[in-house]
Amino acid sequence: MLTGTATIDDLPAGTVPTWDIEPVTLDGFEIVQALFELRTAGRQSVLPPALHPTNPPTLVVQVWRCAGSPWGPFELAQVRVQCRSGLRPRGFVIGAVVDNEAAGSGLAAGWGFAPTLGEVRLRRYYDETTAEVDLDGHPVLRLAGADPDPLGPHDVGYSSTLNLAHTPNGLRLVQLDLEVDADRVERLRPAIGAFDAAGWGNDLLDPWYPVSASIAVGRATLPPVRYCCRPDVLAFEGTETVVV
Amino acid sequence: MKFGIFFEMSTPRPFTGGIERQVYDNALEQARLADELGFDTVWAVEHHFLEEYSHCSAPEVVLAAIAGQTSRIRVGHGAVVCVPEMNHPIRVAERAAVLDIISGGRLELGTARSSTWTELGGFEADPDETKKTWDEYVRVLPKLWGPGPVSHQGHAFSMPERNVLPKPLQDPHPPLWVTVTSPGTELDAADRGLGCLGVAAAGYDEQERRTKEYHRRIQQCDPVSSVVNDQVTTLNFLYCHEDPAVAAKRGMGMVGLFGLANSHLLWTREAYPTRAYQSLGNLSPGARSGSGSPGEKYGIPEGIVVGDPDLVYKAIERWESVGVDGVNFLVNALEVLPQDQVLDSMRLFAAEVMPRFQKGA
């Protein structure tokens, strides 16, 4: 079985100081998810040894736009590599950008994100949806999803998120099981206009083959973390149930 | 109760040094032994690009070899993917007819639509279309095997009047099956008068509910041809050993490894939001998904056929009691069991378990 070969010390890590947090509700929530195939050659090198690549390897861009949160309105963009932790589908976060410092701090402390402060713009139109991310005025993502096609609220799924973070248990992969309650879902035809792999923290990423995109509109909940995993051993051995 | 063996041709890395040759040679030997021992059917899947999990992309070639090396056992093409980018329906009809002829009328033909993006994406097939094209294929195949020329104007394909040759040996054609992974597909099978080829084992209660509904529904079917195949089979693992502890250790090693290989596939529903794939359609008995603990190991599926002959008998007896007509077994996975252990397991099963299911036993 293939497993990740990334050097853990080279991967960016957030900090979760305590597991004792309350769930957070995100109102006026929009989530864009776009999936691209990656080239096979680097599929193991972007993942820590705990995780398995999918066949084919895939990169997922996930962009959130939230009108109401404890931290005020915010937009967050994540670049994730789809993978398996044990038998489970997961998205390992390579890099994230947020436009609201308080939201960035909250997402970091609760769920281990390590977002960079930047500009994130998710815009939904009747003919297309666009997502743009800039860091220091430099575009690191230009994503468009055209030809919206209505789907049912349960026709799109979101794999749980894994963030590498320093936690009360040590350096761990922190699992976020985002709960999305969608009123409206549309499938989109994805196109990527700009993708600065180095800007996202790993220049091996090459999202060369567009597969799908979607947008869901509704609300979401960030529940307290239930599981974390050691990044250096397989999930069967390294999974820990979070105890508050 | 009918018993079959089921080949995925799962292959451990690295894919060099003749490992694929070994996998295929071992499978052919298992098929010959199954023929001698009285197994009813040997099935070969069709999968593409599924590294480790399945290297069985040309099952019609495998089954031709098996047909030539056996004399009695039926050969199951299980299942041909009914997606035009992978298999043109005329070629499906032609290949099936030839297999039926050279096997002396021993062909069973399964139909499927693929559940992974790994495969559909590799052929640039549209996941929204696969249920539609499958439906067209299963209705048109019996016509293509009919006695004279036929024309067709359809969604998946069209053809002017031609005589598709040769014709199958079995009259009117080989039994038709549908692989059932997603809940509800058993009803599609019933409505069309097709056999239910289970490839993702449900638990006893779920299987009983599905089987009852299938048999109720098939009474009112509008069959795709003049014959109805009303059989239900399920997929399982088989490892039988006199010592139940040895059986459990070796057998569950096989089960766990196969489950892990299965989990690495990229499911269509995961990659491509669509109403056409309402479940992951996992290709493994008892597979897990979702947001639970990643530390959860591959569970022992209810009714797993691993154990000493008595345990194995009891598990199959329970499957029989819920209305299943046959069980198809994976007898190895990724060569984790040495070939002599696989063959010994099959021999023990045939000697100690199969006779108890013979009519009148």
Interface residues (C-beta under 8 A of the other chain):
Chain A: M1 L2 L35 E37 H52 P53 T54 N55 P56 T58 Q82 R84 S85 G86 L87 R88 P89 R90 L151 G152 D155 V156 G157 S159 S160 Q175 D177 V185 R187 V211 S212 S214 R226 Y227 C229 A235 F236 E237 G238 T239 E240 T241
Chain B: R13 F49 L50 E51 E52 W117 T118 G121 G259 L260 A261 S263 H264 L265 L266 W267 R269 E270 A271 Y272 P273 T274 R275 Q278 A287 R288 S289 G290 S291 G292 S293 P294 G295 E296 K297 Y298
